[in-house]
Amino acid sequence: MGKYKLRVTEIMIAPGGYVGDHNHLGPGIRQMTEGAMEYILPDETITYQSGDFFFETGDVSHRVVDKSGKVSKHLLFEILPVDLVGTSLILPRDKSQE
């Protein structure tokens, strides 16, 4: 069995801001701590508000948009390979290179 680490990261999204399409190298729990955001998946959109928790598998491309009109904050509790250095965020491949 491989070795893993738990990384906790706070994400802050400016009023009306967003994080474009991406996925992560590992699964984890997310907790909204302030504001509200739309969590946009390929087949559904969910609005999370302060106090909400949700699980993310890490392997599904998604994007997030602030819906509070003020700074939205959430925590990412990610389970990652122990030797990972840098971000766990993966941008989608450019389809023109396929």
mmCIF file as gemmi writes it, N, C-alpha and C atoms, coordinates in Angstrom:
data_model
loop_
_atom_site.group_PDB
_atom_site.id
_atom_site.type_symbol
_atom_site.label_atom_id
_atom_site.label_alt_id
_atom_site.label_comp_id
_atom_site.label_asym_id
_atom_site.label_entity_id
_atom_site.label_seq_id
_atom_site.pdbx_PDB_ins_code
_atom_site.Cartn_x
_atom_site.Cartn_y
_atom_site.Cartn_z
_atom_site.occupancy
_atom_site.B_iso_or_equiv
_atom_site.pdbx_formal_charge
_atom_site.auth_seq_id
_atom_site.auth_asym_id
_atom_site.pdbx_PDB_model_num
ATOM 1 N N . MET Axp A 1 ? 0.838 -1.177 0 1 0 ? 1 A 1
ATOM 2 C CA . MET Axp A 1 ? 0 0 0 1 0 ? 1 A 1
ATOM 3 C C . MET Axp A 1 ? 0.888 1.247 0 1 0 ? 1 A 1
ATOM 4 N N . GLY Axp A 2 ? 0.52 2.24 -0.816 1 0 ? 2 A 1
ATOM 5 C CA . GLY Axp A 2 ? 1.296 3.465 -0.909 1 0 ? 2 A 1
ATOM 6 C C . GLY Axp A 2 ? 1.14 4.348 0.311 1 0 ? 2 A 1
ATOM 7 N N . LYS Axp A 3 ? 1.958 5.371 0.368 1 0 ? 3 A 1
ATOM 8 C CA . LYS Axp A 3 ? 1.871 6.332 1.457 1 0 ? 3 A 1
ATOM 9 C C . LYS Axp A 3 ? 1.167 7.585 0.962 1 0 ? 3 A 1
ATOM 10 N N . TYR Axp A 4 ? 0.36 8.171 1.843 1 0 ? 4 A 1
ATOM 11 C CA . TYR Axp A 4 ? -0.426 9.344 1.489 1 0 ? 4 A 1
ATOM 12 C C . TYR Axp A 4 ? -0.273 10.41 2.553 1 0 ? 4 A 1
ATOM 13 N N . LYS Axp A 5 ? -0.677 11.614 2.214 1 0 ? 5 A 1
ATOM 14 C CA . LYS Axp A 5 ? -0.703 12.701 3.18 1 0 ? 5 A 1
ATOM 15 C C . LYS Axp A 5 ? -2.047 13.406 3.082 1 0 ? 5 A 1
ATOM 16 N N . LEU Axp A 6 ? -2.424 14.045 4.172 1 0 ? 6 A 1
ATOM 17 C CA . LEU Axp A 6 ? -3.635 14.848 4.203 1 0 ? 6 A 1
ATOM 18 C C . LEU Axp A 6 ? -3.21 16.298 4.081 1 0 ? 6 A 1
ATOM 19 N N . ARG Axp A 7 ? -3.765 16.984 3.096 1 0 ? 7 A 1
ATOM 20 C CA . ARG Axp A 7 ? -3.468 18.412 2.908 1 0 ? 7 A 1
ATOM 21 C C . ARG Axp A 7 ? -4.764 19.188 3.104 1 0 ? 7 A 1
ATOM 22 N N . VAL Axp A 8 ? -4.691 20.251 3.891 1 0 ? 8 A 1
ATOM 23 C CA . VAL Axp A 8 ? -5.84 21.127 4.089 1 0 ? 8 A 1
ATOM 24 C C . VAL Axp A 8 ? -5.492 22.479 3.477 1 0 ? 8 A 1
ATOM 25 N N . THR Axp A 9 ? -6.342 22.946 2.558 1 0 ? 9 A 1
ATOM 26 C CA . THR Axp A 9 ? -6.123 24.196 1.842 1 0 ? 9 A 1
ATOM 27 C C . THR Axp A 9 ? -7.37 25.055 1.944 1 0 ? 9 A 1
ATOM 28 N N . GLU Axp A 10 ? -7.191 26.348 2.213 1 0 ? 10 A 1
ATOM 29 C CA . GLU Axp A 10 ? -8.328 27.263 2.199 1 0 ? 10 A 1
ATOM 30 C C . GLU Axp A 10 ? -8.378 27.956 0.844 1 0 ? 10 A 1
ATOM 31 N N . ILE Axp A 11 ? -9.531 27.916 0.215 1 0 ? 11 A 1
ATOM 32 C CA . ILE Axp A 11 ? -9.758 28.576 -1.074 1 0 ? 11 A 1
ATOM 33 C C . ILE Axp A 11 ? -10.642 29.792 -0.838 1 0 ? 11 A 1
ATOM 34 N N . MET Axp A 12 ? -10.226 30.924 -1.352 1 0 ? 12 A 1
ATOM 35 C CA . MET Axp A 12 ? -11.018 32.155 -1.267 1 0 ? 12 A 1
ATOM 36 C C . MET Axp A 12 ? -11.351 32.602 -2.677 1 0 ? 12 A 1
ATOM 37 N N . ILE Axp A 13 ? -12.647 32.832 -2.941 1 0 ? 13 A 1
ATOM 38 C CA . ILE Axp A 13 ? -13.096 33.264 -4.259 1 0 ? 13 A 1
ATOM 39 C C . ILE Axp A 13 ? -13.697 34.657 -4.108 1 0 ? 13 A 1
ATOM 40 N N . ALA Axp A 14 ? -13.202 35.606 -4.89 1 0 ? 14 A 1
ATOM 41 C CA . ALA Axp A 14 ? -13.658 36.994 -4.829 1 0 ? 14 A 1
ATOM 42 C C . ALA Axp A 14 ? -15.134 37.096 -5.218 1 0 ? 14 A 1
ATOM 43 N N . PRO Axp A 15 ? -15.805 38.159 -4.811 1 0 ? 15 A 1
ATOM 44 C CA . PRO Axp A 15 ? -17.199 38.359 -5.203 1 0 ? 15 A 1
ATOM 45 C C . PRO Axp A 15 ? -17.358 38.248 -6.729 1 0 ? 15 A 1
ATOM 46 N N . GLY Axp A 16 ? -18.243 37.353 -7.169 1 0 ? 16 A 1
ATOM 47 C CA . GLY Axp A 16 ? -18.451 37.149 -8.602 1 0 ? 16 A 1
ATOM 48 C C . GLY Axp A 16 ? -17.34 36.372 -9.28 1 0 ? 16 A 1
ATOM 49 N N . GLY Axp A 17 ? -16.337 35.921 -8.52 1 0 ? 17 A 1
ATOM 50 C CA . GLY Axp A 17 ? -15.201 35.207 -9.085 1 0 ? 17 A 1
ATOM 51 C C . GLY Axp A 17 ? -15.501 33.742 -9.344 1 0 ? 17 A 1
ATOM 52 N N . TYR Axp A 18 ? -14.545 33.059 -9.953 1 0 ? 18 A 1
ATOM 53 C CA . TYR Axp A 18 ? -14.723 31.647 -10.29 1 0 ? 18 A 1
ATOM 54 C C . TYR Axp A 18 ? -13.387 30.946 -10.392 1 0 ? 18 A 1
ATOM 55 N N . VAL Axp A 19 ? -13.435 29.628 -10.37 1 0 ? 19 A 1
ATOM 56 C CA . VAL Axp A 19 ? -12.295 28.772 -10.686 1 0 ? 19 A 1
ATOM 57 C C . VAL Axp A 19 ? -12.754 27.93 -11.869 1 0 ? 19 A 1
ATOM 58 N N . GLY Axp A 20 ? -12.029 28.019 -12.983 1 0 ? 20 A 1
ATOM 59 C CA . GLY Axp A 20 ? -12.419 27.319 -14.204 1 0 ? 20 A 1
ATOM 60 C C . GLY Axp A 20 ? -12.31 25.804 -14.091 1 0 ? 20 A 1
ATOM 61 N N . ASP Axp A 21 ? -12.65 25.116 -15.19 1 0 ? 21 A 1
ATOM 62 C CA . ASP Axp A 21 ? -12.647 23.652 -15.221 1 0 ? 21 A 1
ATOM 63 C C . ASP Axp A 21 ? -11.329 23.079 -14.717 1 0 ? 21 A 1
ATOM 64 N N . HIS Axp A 22 ? -11.451 22.089 -13.809 1 0 ? 22 A 1
ATOM 65 C CA . HIS Axp A 22 ? -10.29 21.414 -13.244 1 0 ? 22 A 1
ATOM 66 C C . HIS Axp A 22 ? -10.75 20.161 -12.513 1 0 ? 22 A 1
ATOM 67 N N . ASN Axp A 23 ? -9.796 19.339 -12.12 1 0 ? 23 A 1
ATOM 68 C CA . ASN Axp A 23 ? -10.038 18.248 -11.185 1 0 ? 23 A 1
ATOM 69 C C . ASN Axp A 23 ? -8.823 18.168 -10.267 1 0 ? 23 A 1
ATOM 70 N N . HIS Axp A 24 ? -8.795 17.186 -9.379 1 0 ? 24 A 1
ATOM 71 C CA . HIS Axp A 24 ? -7.72 17.099 -8.391 1 0 ? 24 A 1
ATOM 72 C C . HIS Axp A 24 ? -7.054 15.73 -8.432 1 0 ? 24 A 1
ATOM 73 N N . LEU Axp A 25 ? -5.828 15.654 -7.898 1 0 ? 25 A 1
ATOM 74 C CA . LEU Axp A 25 ? -5.076 14.404 -7.878 1 0 ? 25 A 1
ATOM 75 C C . LEU Axp A 25 ? -5.584 13.41 -6.846 1 0 ? 25 A 1
ATOM 76 N N . GLY Axp A 26 ? -6.423 13.862 -5.936 1 0 ? 26 A 1
ATOM 77 C CA . GLY Axp A 26 ? -6.916 12.951 -4.911 1 0 ? 26 A 1
ATOM 78 C C . GLY Axp A 26 ? -8.289 13.343 -4.417 1 0 ? 26 A 1
ATOM 79 N N . PRO Axp A 27 ? -8.945 12.424 -3.73 1 0 ? 27 A 1
ATOM 80 C CA . PRO Axp A 27 ? -10.272 12.687 -3.192 1 0 ? 27 A 1
ATOM 81 C C . PRO Axp A 27 ? -10.2 13.508 -1.917 1 0 ? 27 A 1
ATOM 82 N N . GLY Axp A 28 ? -11.349 13.976 -1.466 1 0 ? 28 A 1
ATOM 83 C CA . GLY Axp A 28 ? -11.369 14.683 -0.2 1 0 ? 28 A 1
ATOM 84 C C . GLY Axp A 28 ? -12.718 15.266 0.142 1 0 ? 28 A 1
ATOM 85 N N . ILE Axp A 29 ? -12.782 15.787 1.347 1 0 ? 29 A 1
ATOM 86 C CA . ILE Axp A 29 ? -13.973 16.446 1.859 1 0 ? 29 A 1
ATOM 87 C C . ILE Axp A 29 ? -13.788 17.946 1.688 1 0 ? 29 A 1
ATOM 88 N N . ARG Axp A 30 ? -14.872 18.627 1.347 1 0 ? 30 A 1
ATOM 89 C CA . ARG Axp A 30 ? -14.862 20.089 1.223 1 0 ? 30 A 1
ATOM 90 C C . ARG Axp A 30 ? -15.835 20.649 2.256 1 0 ? 30 A 1
ATOM 91 N N . GLN Axp A 31 ? -15.484 21.791 2.827 1 0 ? 31 A 1
ATOM 92 C CA . GLN Axp A 31 ? -16.371 22.467 3.768 1 0 ? 31 A 1
ATOM 93 C C . GLN Axp A 31 ? -16.465 23.934 3.405 1 0 ? 31 A 1
ATOM 94 N N . MET Axp A 32 ? -17.679 24.411 3.163 1 0 ? 32 A 1
ATOM 95 C CA . MET Axp A 32 ? -17.911 25.844 2.953 1 0 ? 32 A 1
ATOM 96 C C . MET Axp A 32 ? -17.841 26.523 4.316 1 0 ? 32 A 1
ATOM 97 N N . THR Axp A 33 ? -17.022 27.554 4.434 1 0 ? 33 A 1
ATOM 98 C CA . THR Axp A 33 ? -16.894 28.261 5.71 1 0 ? 33 A 1
ATOM 99 C C . THR Axp A 33 ? -17.494 29.655 5.67 1 0 ? 33 A 1
ATOM 100 N N . GLU Axp A 34 ? -17.586 30.251 4.474 1 0 ? 34 A 1
ATOM 101 C CA . GLU Axp A 34 ? -18.207 31.574 4.308 1 0 ? 34 A 1
ATOM 102 C C . GLU Axp A 34 ? -18.798 31.68 2.919 1 0 ? 34 A 1
ATOM 103 N N . GLY Axp A 35 ? -19.902 32.413 2.811 1 0 ? 35 A 1
ATOM 104 C CA . GLY Axp A 35 ? -20.484 32.702 1.509 1 0 ? 35 A 1
ATOM 105 C C . GLY Axp A 35 ? -21.222 31.523 0.903 1 0 ? 35 A 1
ATOM 106 N N . ALA Axp A 36 ? -21.28 31.53 -0.424 1 0 ? 36 A 1
ATOM 107 C CA . ALA Axp A 36 ? -21.967 30.481 -1.177 1 0 ? 36 A 1
ATOM 108 C C . ALA Axp A 36 ? -21.296 30.337 -2.538 1 0 ? 36 A 1
ATOM 109 N N . MET Axp A 37 ? -21.341 29.121 -3.081 1 0 ? 37 A 1
ATOM 110 C CA . MET Axp A 37 ? -20.771 28.89 -4.409 1 0 ? 37 A 1
ATOM 111 C C . MET Axp A 37 ? -21.594 27.868 -5.161 1 0 ? 37 A 1
ATOM 112 N N . GLU Axp A 38 ? -21.589 28.006 -6.477 1 0 ? 38 A 1
ATOM 113 C CA . GLU Axp A 38 ? -22.138 26.976 -7.355 1 0 ? 38 A 1
ATOM 114 C C . GLU Axp A 38 ? -21.012 26.021 -7.689 1 0 ? 38 A 1
ATOM 115 N N . TYR Axp A 39 ? -21.273 24.739 -7.53 1 0 ? 39 A 1
ATOM 116 C CA . TYR Axp A 39 ? -20.334 23.672 -7.848 1 0 ? 39 A 1
ATOM 117 C C . TYR Axp A 39 ? -20.878 23.027 -9.118 1 0 ? 39 A 1
ATOM 118 N N . ILE Axp A 40 ? -20.213 23.276 -10.239 1 0 ? 40 A 1
ATOM 119 C CA . ILE Axp A 40 ? -20.738 22.912 -11.552 1 0 ? 40 A 1
ATOM 120 C C . ILE Axp A 40 ? -20.023 21.672 -12.078 1 0 ? 40 A 1
ATOM 121 N N . LEU Axp A 41 ? -20.782 20.576 -12.144 1 0 ? 41 A 1
ATOM 122 C CA . LEU Axp A 41 ? -20.301 19.286 -12.636 1 0 ? 41 A 1
ATOM 123 C C . LEU Axp A 41 ? -20.816 19.078 -14.056 1 0 ? 41 A 1
ATOM 124 N N . PRO Axp A 42 ? -20.326 18.063 -14.768 1 0 ? 42 A 1
ATOM 125 C CA . PRO Axp A 42 ? -20.818 17.831 -16.134 1 0 ? 42 A 1
ATOM 126 C C . PRO Axp A 42 ? -22.332 17.618 -16.22 1 0 ? 42 A 1
ATOM 127 N N . ASP Axp A 43 ? -22.938 16.965 -15.201 1 0 ? 43 A 1
ATOM 128 C CA . ASP Axp A 43 ? -24.355 16.619 -15.286 1 0 ? 43 A 1
ATOM 129 C C . ASP Axp A 43 ? -25.259 17.332 -14.293 1 0 ? 43 A 1
ATOM 130 N N . GLU Axp A 44 ? -24.709 18.143 -13.406 1 0 ? 44 A 1
ATOM 131 C CA . GLU Axp A 44 ? -25.545 18.849 -12.438 1 0 ? 44 A 1
ATOM 132 C C . GLU Axp A 44 ? -24.797 20.033 -11.843 1 0 ? 44 A 1
ATOM 133 N N . THR Axp A 45 ? -25.561 20.957 -11.281 1 0 ? 45 A 1
ATOM 134 C CA . THR Axp A 45 ? -25.011 22.112 -10.579 1 0 ? 45 A 1
ATOM 135 C C . THR Axp A 45 ? -25.62 22.134 -9.183 1 0 ? 45 A 1
ATOM 136 N N . ILE Axp A 46 ? -24.751 22.265 -8.177 1 0 ? 46 A 1
ATOM 137 C CA . ILE Axp A 46 ? -25.186 22.261 -6.786 1 0 ? 46 A 1
ATOM 138 C C . ILE Axp A 46 ? -24.717 23.557 -6.139 1 0 ? 46 A 1
ATOM 139 N N . THR Axp A 47 ? -25.581 24.183 -5.353 1 0 ? 47 A 1
ATOM 140 C CA . THR Axp A 47 ? -25.178 25.369 -4.601 1 0 ? 47 A 1
ATOM 141 C C . THR Axp A 47 ? -24.862 24.961 -3.171 1 0 ? 47 A 1
ATOM 142 N N . TYR Axp A 48 ? -23.65 25.294 -2.719 1 0 ? 48 A 1
ATOM 143 C CA . TYR Axp A 48 ? -23.232 25.033 -1.342 1 0 ? 48 A 1
ATOM 144 C C . TYR Axp A 48 ? -23.129 26.362 -0.607 1 0 ? 48 A 1
ATOM 145 N N . GLN Axp A 49 ? -23.53 26.35 0.669 1 0 ? 49 A 1
ATOM 146 C CA . GLN Axp A 49 ? -23.504 27.555 1.486 1 0 ? 49 A 1
ATOM 147 C C . GLN Axp A 49 ? -22.695 27.31 2.749 1 0 ? 49 A 1
ATOM 148 N N . SER Axp A 50 ? -22.391 28.383 3.45 1 0 ? 50 A 1
ATOM 149 C CA . SER Axp A 50 ? -21.612 28.308 4.676 1 0 ? 50 A 1
ATOM 150 C C . SER Axp A 50 ? -22.161 27.214 5.589 1 0 ? 50 A 1
ATOM 151 N N . GLY Axp A 51 ? -21.269 26.337 6.051 1 0 ? 51 A 1
ATOM 152 C CA . GLY Axp A 51 ? -21.653 25.227 6.917 1 0 ? 51 A 1
ATOM 153 C C . GLY Axp A 51 ? -21.833 23.908 6.197 1 0 ? 51 A 1
ATOM 154 N N . ASP Axp A 52 ? -21.979 23.927 4.87 1 0 ? 52 A 1
ATOM 155 C CA . ASP Axp A 52 ? -22.162 22.694 4.102 1 0 ? 52 A 1
ATOM 156 C C . ASP Axp A 52 ? -20.845 21.941 3.94 1 0 ? 52 A 1
ATOM 157 N N . PHE Axp A 53 ? -20.926 20.606 3.966 1 0 ? 53 A 1
ATOM 158 C CA . PHE Axp A 53 ? -19.821 19.711 3.656 1 0 ? 53 A 1
ATOM 159 C C . PHE Axp A 53 ? -20.204 18.902 2.425 1 0 ? 53 A 1
ATOM 160 N N . PHE Axp A 54 ? -19.199 18.509 1.621 1 0 ? 54 A 1
ATOM 161 C CA . PHE Axp A 54 ? -19.46 17.573 0.535 1 0 ? 54 A 1
ATOM 162 C C . PHE Axp A 54 ? -18.187 16.814 0.202 1 0 ? 54 A 1
ATOM 163 N N . PHE Axp A 55 ? -18.34 15.667 -0.446 1 0 ? 55 A 1
ATOM 164 C CA . PHE Axp A 55 ? -17.216 14.821 -0.823 1 0 ? 55 A 1
ATOM 165 C C . PHE Axp A 55 ? -16.943 14.984 -2.314 1 0 ? 55 A 1
ATOM 166 N N . GLU Axp A 56 ? -15.672 15.04 -2.638 1 0 ? 56 A 1
ATOM 167 C CA . GLU Axp A 56 ? -15.251 15.142 -4.037 1 0 ? 56 A 1
ATOM 168 C C . GLU Axp A 56 ? -14.3 13.992 -4.339 1 0 ? 56 A 1
ATOM 169 N N . THR Axp A 57 ? -14.572 13.247 -5.395 1 0 ? 57 A 1
ATOM 170 C CA . THR Axp A 57 ? -13.738 12.093 -5.733 1 0 ? 57 A 1
ATOM 171 C C . THR Axp A 57 ? -12.363 12.496 -6.258 1 0 ? 57 A 1
ATOM 172 N N . GLY Axp A 58 ? -12.256 13.691 -6.821 1 0 ? 58 A 1
ATOM 173 C CA . GLY Axp A 58 ? -10.982 14.156 -7.364 1 0 ? 58 A 1
ATOM 174 C C . GLY Axp A 58 ? -10.834 13.905 -8.846 1 0 ? 58 A 1
ATOM 175 N N . ASP Axp A 59 ? -11.551 12.931 -9.389 1 0 ? 59 A 1
ATOM 176 C CA . ASP Axp A 59 ? -11.354 12.568 -10.791 1 0 ? 59 A 1
ATOM 177 C C . ASP Axp A 59 ? -12.441 13.101 -11.727 1 0 ? 59 A 1
ATOM 178 N N . VAL Axp A 60 ? -13.28 14.013 -11.256 1 0 ? 60 A 1
ATOM 179 C CA . VAL Axp A 60 ? -14.348 14.572 -12.078 1 0 ? 60 A 1
ATOM 180 C C . VAL Axp A 60 ? -14.079 16.062 -12.309 1 0 ? 60 A 1
ATOM 181 N N . SER Axp A 61 ? -14.044 16.464 -13.568 1 0 ? 61 A 1
ATOM 182 C CA . SER Axp A 61 ? -13.828 17.87 -13.896 1 0 ? 61 A 1
ATOM 183 C C . SER Axp A 61 ? -15.033 18.703 -13.434 1 0 ? 61 A 1
ATOM 184 N N . HIS Axp A 62 ? -14.74 19.855 -12.848 1 0 ? 62 A 1
ATOM 185 C CA . HIS Axp A 62 ? -15.786 20.738 -12.333 1 0 ? 62 A 1
ATOM 186 C C . HIS Axp A 62 ? -15.261 22.17 -12.319 1 0 ? 62 A 1
ATOM 187 N N . ARG Axp A 63 ? -16.149 23.112 -12.038 1 0 ? 63 A 1
ATOM 188 C CA . ARG Axp A 63 ? -15.751 24.501 -11.839 1 0 ? 63 A 1
ATOM 189 C C . ARG Axp A 63 ? -16.619 25.073 -10.73 1 0 ? 63 A 1
ATOM 190 N N . VAL Axp A 64 ? -16.176 26.184 -10.138 1 0 ? 64 A 1
ATOM 191 C CA . VAL Axp A 64 ? -16.933 26.807 -9.054 1 0 ? 64 A 1
ATOM 192 C C . VAL Axp A 64 ? -17.073 28.302 -9.323 1 0 ? 64 A 1
ATOM 193 N N . VAL Axp A 65 ? -18.22 28.841 -8.903 1 0 ? 65 A 1
ATOM 194 C CA . VAL Axp A 65 ? -18.528 30.254 -9.103 1 0 ? 65 A 1
ATOM 195 C C . VAL Axp A 65 ? -19.062 30.815 -7.79 1 0 ? 65 A 1
ATOM 196 N N . ASP Axp A 66 ? -18.542 31.968 -7.354 1 0 ? 66 A 1
ATOM 197 C CA . ASP Axp A 66 ? -19.075 32.624 -6.16 1 0 ? 66 A 1
ATOM 198 C C . ASP Axp A 66 ? -20.513 33.04 -6.406 1 0 ? 66 A 1
ATOM 199 N N . LYS Axp A 67 ? -21.387 32.764 -5.45 1 0 ? 67 A 1
ATOM 200 C CA . LYS Axp A 67 ? -22.794 33.148 -5.554 1 0 ? 67 A 1
ATOM 201 C C . LYS Axp A 67 ? -23.242 33.995 -4.376 1 0 ? 67 A 1
ATOM 202 N N . SER Axp A 68 ? -22.298 34.46 -3.565 1 0 ? 68 A 1
ATOM 203 C CA . SER Axp A 68 ? -22.669 35.193 -2.354 1 0 ? 68 A 1
ATOM 204 C C . SER Axp A 68 ? -22.611 36.708 -2.529 1 0 ? 68 A 1
ATOM 205 N N . GLY Axp A 69 ? -21.895 37.17 -3.554 1 0 ? 69 A 1
ATOM 206 C CA . GLY Axp A 69 ? -21.712 38.606 -3.723 1 0 ? 69 A 1
ATOM 207 C C . GLY Axp A 69 ? -20.662 39.172 -2.778 1 0 ? 69 A 1
ATOM 208 N N . LYS Axp A 70 ? -20.018 38.28 -2.023 1 0 ? 70 A 1
ATOM 209 C CA . LYS Axp A 70 ? -18.891 38.657 -1.17 1 0 ? 70 A 1
ATOM 210 C C . LYS Axp A 70 ? -17.87 37.535 -1.269 1 0 ? 70 A 1
ATOM 211 N N . VAL Axp A 71 ? -16.796 37.611 -0.545 1 0 ? 71 A 1
ATOM 212 C CA . VAL Axp A 71 ? -15.783 36.557 -0.611 1 0 ? 71 A 1
ATOM 213 C C . VAL Axp A 71 ? -16.378 35.241 -0.119 1 0 ? 71 A 1
ATOM 214 N N . SER Axp A 72 ? -16.227 34.194 -0.911 1 0 ? 72 A 1
ATOM 215 C CA . SER Axp A 72 ? -16.61 32.841 -0.507 1 0 ? 72 A 1
ATOM 216 C C . SER Axp A 72 ? -15.339 32.108 -0.105 1 0 ? 72 A 1
ATOM 217 N N . LYS Axp A 73 ? -15.44 31.31 0.955 1 0 ? 73 A 1
ATOM 218 C CA . LYS Axp A 73 ? -14.291 30.531 1.414 1 0 ? 73 A 1
ATOM 219 C C . LYS Axp A 73 ? -14.717 29.088 1.625 1 0 ? 73 A 1
ATOM 220 N N . HIS Axp A 74 ? -13.833 28.185 1.242 1 0 ? 74 A 1
ATOM 221 C CA . HIS Axp A 74 ? -14.056 26.779 1.581 1 0 ? 74 A 1
ATOM 222 C C . HIS Axp A 74 ? -12.727 26.089 1.821 1 0 ? 74 A 1
ATOM 223 N N . LEU Axp A 75 ? -12.784 25.029 2.614 1 0 ? 75 A 1
ATOM 224 C CA . LEU Axp A 75 ? -11.607 24.234 2.944 1 0 ? 75 A 1
ATOM 225 C C . LEU Axp A 75 ? -11.612 22.958 2.129 1 0 ? 75 A 1
ATOM 226 N N . LEU Axp A 76 ? -10.44 22.572 1.618 1 0 ? 76 A 1
ATOM 227 C CA . LEU Axp A 76 ? -10.256 21.3 0.923 1 0 ? 76 A 1
ATOM 228 C C . LEU Axp A 76 ? -9.429 20.412 1.838 1 0 ? 76 A 1
ATOM 229 N N . PHE Axp A 77 ? -9.956 19.249 2.209 1 0 ? 77 A 1
ATOM 230 C CA . PHE Axp A 77 ? -9.223 18.238 2.959 1 0 ? 77 A 1
ATOM 231 C C . PHE Axp A 77 ? -8.922 17.139 1.953 1 0 ? 77 A 1
ATOM 232 N N . GLU Axp A 78 ? -7.689 17.116 1.414 1 0 ? 78 A 1
ATOM 233 C CA . GLU Axp A 78 ? -7.365 16.202 0.325 1 0 ? 78 A 1
ATOM 234 C C . GLU Axp A 78 ? -6.425 15.089 0.775 1 0 ? 78 A 1
ATOM 235 N N . ILE Axp A 79 ? -6.643 13.88 0.259 1 0 ? 79 A 1
ATOM 236 C CA . ILE Axp A 79 ? -5.763 12.743 0.475 1 0 ? 79 A 1
ATOM 237 C C . ILE Axp A 79 ? -4.913 12.614 -0.783 1 0 ? 79 A 1
ATOM 238 N N . LEU Axp A 80 ? -3.599 12.847 -0.631 1 0 ? 80 A 1
ATOM 239 C CA . LEU Axp A 80 ? -2.704 12.96 -1.785 1 0 ? 80 A 1
ATOM 240 C C . LEU Axp A 80 ? -1.486 12.056 -1.638 1 0 ? 80 A 1
ATOM 241 N N . PRO Axp A 81 ? -0.813 11.733 -2.756 1 0 ? 81 A 1
ATOM 242 C CA . PRO Axp A 81 ? 0.433 10.962 -2.663 1 0 ? 81 A 1
ATOM 243 C C . PRO Axp A 81 ? 1.433 11.697 -1.772 1 0 ? 81 A 1
ATOM 244 N N . VAL Axp A 82 ? 2.131 10.977 -0.919 1 0 ? 82 A 1
ATOM 245 C CA . VAL Axp A 82 ? 3.019 11.588 0.06 1 0 ? 82 A 1
ATOM 246 C C . VAL Axp A 82 ? 4.127 12.415 -0.602 1 0 ? 82 A 1
ATOM 247 N N . ASP Axp A 83 ? 4.539 12.051 -1.811 1 0 ? 83 A 1
ATOM 248 C CA . ASP Axp A 83 ? 5.643 12.762 -2.467 1 0 ? 83 A 1
ATOM 249 C C . ASP Axp A 83 ? 5.184 13.925 -3.354 1 0 ? 83 A 1
ATOM 250 N N . LEU Axp A 84 ? 3.897 14.236 -3.364 1 0 ? 84 A 1
ATOM 251 C CA . LEU Axp A 84 ? 3.404 15.339 -4.19 1 0 ? 84 A 1
ATOM 252 C C . LEU Axp A 84 ? 3.96 16.668 -3.693 1 0 ? 84 A 1
ATOM 253 N N . VAL Axp A 85 ? 4.522 17.426 -4.617 1 0 ? 85 A 1
ATOM 254 C CA . VAL Axp A 85 ? 4.993 18.775 -4.33 1 0 ? 85 A 1
ATOM 255 C C . VAL Axp A 85 ? 4.212 19.707 -5.244 1 0 ? 85 A 1
ATOM 256 N N . GLY Axp A 86 ? 3.701 20.798 -4.713 1 0 ? 86 A 1
ATOM 257 C CA . GLY Axp A 86 ? 2.938 21.733 -5.529 1 0 ? 86 A 1
ATOM 258 C C . GLY Axp A 86 ? 1.45 21.452 -5.458 1 0 ? 86 A 1
ATOM 259 N N . THR Axp A 87 ? 0.738 22.026 -6.393 1 0 ? 87 A 1
ATOM 260 C CA . THR Axp A 87 ? -0.718 21.981 -6.394 1 0 ? 87 A 1
ATOM 261 C C . THR Axp A 87 ? -1.266 20.592 -6.728 1 0 ? 87 A 1
ATOM 262 N N . SER Axp A 88 ? -2.473 20.323 -6.241 1 0 ? 88 A 1
ATOM 263 C CA . SER Axp A 88 ? -3.163 19.079 -6.6 1 0 ? 88 A 1
ATOM 264 C C . SER Axp A 88 ? -4.135 19.314 -7.742 1 0 ? 88 A 1
ATOM 265 N N . LEU Axp A 89 ? -4.263 20.559 -8.17 1 0 ? 89 A 1
ATOM 266 C CA . LEU Axp A 89 ? -5.222 20.938 -9.209 1 0 ? 89 A 1
ATOM 267 C C . LEU Axp A 89 ? -4.699 20.542 -10.584 1 0 ? 89 A 1
ATOM 268 N N . ILE Axp A 90 ? -5.556 19.916 -11.381 1 0 ? 90 A 1
ATOM 269 C CA . ILE Axp A 90 ? -5.191 19.5 -12.736 1 0 ? 90 A 1
ATOM 270 C C . ILE Axp A 90 ? -6.133 20.191 -13.708 1 0 ? 90 A 1
ATOM 271 N N . LEU Axp A 91 ? -5.571 20.918 -14.65 1 0 ? 91 A 1
ATOM 272 C CA . LEU Axp A 91 ? -6.381 21.553 -15.685 1 0 ? 91 A 1
ATOM 273 C C . LEU Axp A 91 ? -6.706 20.532 -16.765 1 0 ? 91 A 1
ATOM 274 N N . PRO Axp A 92 ? -7.88 20.663 -17.425 1 0 ? 92 A 1
ATOM 275 C CA . PRO Axp A 92 ? -8.221 19.703 -18.483 1 0 ? 92 A 1
ATOM 276 C C . PRO Axp A 92 ? -7.239 19.792 -19.642 1 0 ? 92 A 1
ATOM 277 N N . ARG Axp A 93 ? -7.052 18.639 -20.298 1 0 ? 93 A 1
ATOM 278 C CA . ARG Axp A 93 ? -6.184 18.614 -21.488 1 0 ? 93 A 1
ATOM 279 C C . ARG Axp A 93 ? -6.8 19.431 -22.594 1 0 ? 93 A 1
ATOM 280 N N . ASP Axp A 94 ? -5.955 20.059 -23.378 1 0 ? 94 A 1
ATOM 281 C CA . ASP Axp A 94 ? -6.402 20.799 -24.552 1 0 ? 94 A 1
ATOM 282 C C . ASP Axp A 94 ? -6.889 19.783 -25.585 1 0 ? 94 A 1
ATOM 283 N N . LYS Axp A 95 ? -8.181 19.826 -25.911 1 0 ? 95 A 1
ATOM 284 C CA . LYS Axp A 95 ? -8.75 18.838 -26.828 1 0 ? 95 A 1
ATOM 285 C C . LYS Axp A 95 ? -8.108 18.888 -28.22 1 0 ? 95 A 1
ATOM 286 N N . SER Axp A 96 ? -7.499 20.025 -28.584 1 0 ? 96 A 1
ATOM 287 C CA . SER Axp A 96 ? -6.864 20.118 -29.903 1 0 ? 96 A 1
ATOM 288 C C . SER Axp A 96 ? -5.62 19.249 -29.99 1 0 ? 96 A 1
ATOM 289 N N . GLN Axp A 97 ? -5.089 18.781 -28.845 1 0 ? 97 A 1
ATOM 290 C CA . GLN Axp A 97 ? -3.882 17.946 -28.84 1 0 ? 97 A 1
ATOM 291 C C . GLN Axp A 97 ? -4.224 16.462 -28.86 1 0 ? 97 A 1
ATOM 292 N N . GLU Axp A 98 ? -5.518 16.104 -28.8 1 0 ? 98 A 1
ATOM 293 C CA . GLU Axp A 98 ? -5.883 14.689 -28.752 1 0 ? 98 A 1
ATOM 294 C C . GLU Axp A 98 ? -5.802 14.057 -30.111 1 0 ? 98 A 1
